[in-house]
Amino acid sequence: MHKMMPASRRLRMVQQAKGQFWTPDWVARAMVAYVLADRGGLLFDPAVGTGAFFRAAKAIAAEKGRSVRFAGMENDPTALVQALHDGLTAEDLASVQIADFVLQPPHTQFHAIVANPPYIRHHRLAPEKKAFLKRLSARIIGTPLDGRAGLHVYFFLLCLALLEENGRLAFLSPADACEGVFAFDVWSWVTRHFALDAVITFSPEASPFPDVDTNPLIVLLRKAPPQNRFLWAKCRRPDSDSLERWIRSGWSDVDADGMTVIARDVHEGLATGLSREPGERCDTGYVLGDIIKVMRGIETGANDFFFITAERARRLAIPDAYLVRAVGRTRDAPGDEITDATLAMLERKKRPTWIVSIKNEPLESLPESVAAYVREGERLGIPARPTVARRTPWYTMERREPPPFLFTYLGRRTMRFIRNTARVVPLTGFLCVYPRIDGEMDIDTLWAILRHPDLLMHISRVGKSYGRGAIKVEPGALERLPVPRHVLAPFELPVRLRLFASWD
């Protein structure tokens, strides 16, 4: 009998598909306290949801004997129905429009804006909406953003554009707004045009969204002349009023048990990453990209079709010329080396270890067994899948030279380099790592460097942070990883690296 999914889980899946993660009261009160600054007035929320910020503002206004009014936007009417059940009135929501904020922004400016926008990552945005958003960013900051910016980044830019002089914005966002490839363009513009007062981060145990795989932060800023310093805070205790008290006190009342607060230089914050805490710089003169080059693994677009077991390959009679040995997931490579014995173990476990790898060949020139498999893929609708649909012909597979090393680029304590003596190619669960110039440094020496226990000590400075302390490192970011001096000191460096290091 089919078991019904629990209602709470169904609701959570629906919310995640819409990018909805409701703001806890203790966070909402702190954010509202900043933008209202103990005054009354009009509060604007571009993604009202169930009204957490409006409820917080009503409570604070009642405590202070102030009056507060609301305006906002929300594209999900069911969320507003829930807001009424949760304590707001029809009058509170009278000026909330049912509309998409980025597609239909208001034509007025506001003094107090507070937002927890929908967290919708770039791959869930339709191509036409991505194109619109690029035009939007070009209009606001003068340059189109990289296509990997999520919807929340554009909410942020629009909120800034709607601030009136001396107005305030409190913005709750995933940390990737400060860590993506687009981040430097965004924050360089922001810090040239606005006064950044504070960036608030959370330790894993204090996260406002403990069940969501994201690392949140709050940005507090004003439409005022830019300043050279800002406050960087980390909350270490959830459901506490210490954050609100700190903001209300004008940054003076710091609960040492619940918060860490550091005054930082804006230029240092931009260089380090506003979401990352300051730390010892690693100015060694070289980075990992001086000795390696990095590529992502193969993206098949349909692992269930292209990534097959040895048994299935035999049954389909796929010729060896159309098969490439591969590894797909990090748990299939539990140690620090992938060997032929590793692959034999995976085959005994019925794990796929072969990619059906077809070059750009017409269907009629393929061996009959391969052509038959291609036709089966067409029957299954494989050509319509997004990644596959971009290839011509659709069954053409990406190719990689087997890298000497792999890197597990997503994790908390499991990031590591793996020596690839079996000469497999990895799928996207790994990065491919190659020597920068063949013969410049022998493989054994490079392996000794890559497995040094201190090599990854600065990985958080180049990676993107997610929930519960997870970090994701893109290929270019891994190449930018600073290498501590003592890691390279015991080894014979290539000539150009020795020269570069001598410039320090």
Buried (B, 14 or more C-beta within 10 A) or exposed (E): EEEEEEEEEEEBEEBBEBBBBBBBEBBBBBBBBBBBBEEBBBBBBBBBBBBBBBBBBBBBBEEBEBEBBBBBBBBBEEBBEBBBEEEBEEEBBEEBBEBBBBEEBBEEBBBBBBBBBBBBBBEEBEEEBBEBBBEBBEEBBEBBBBBBBBBBBBBBBBBBBBBEEEBBBBBBBBBBBBBBBBBEBBBEBBBEBBBBBBBBBBEEEBBBBEEBEBBBBBBBBBBBEBBEEBBBBBBBBBEBEBBBBBBBEEBEEBBEEBBBBEEBEBEEBBEBBBBBBBEEEBEBBBBBBBBBBBBBBBEBBBBEBBBBBBEBBEEBEBEEEBBBBBBBBBEBBEEEBBBEEBBEBBBEEEBBBBBBBBEEBEEEEBEEEBBBBBEEBEEEEBBEBEEBEEBEEBBBBBEBEBBBBBBBBBBEEEBBBBBBBBEBBBBBBBBBBBBBEEEBBEEEBBBEBBBBEEBBBBBBBBBBBBBBBBBBBBBEBBBBBBBBBEBBEEBEBBEEBEEBBEEE
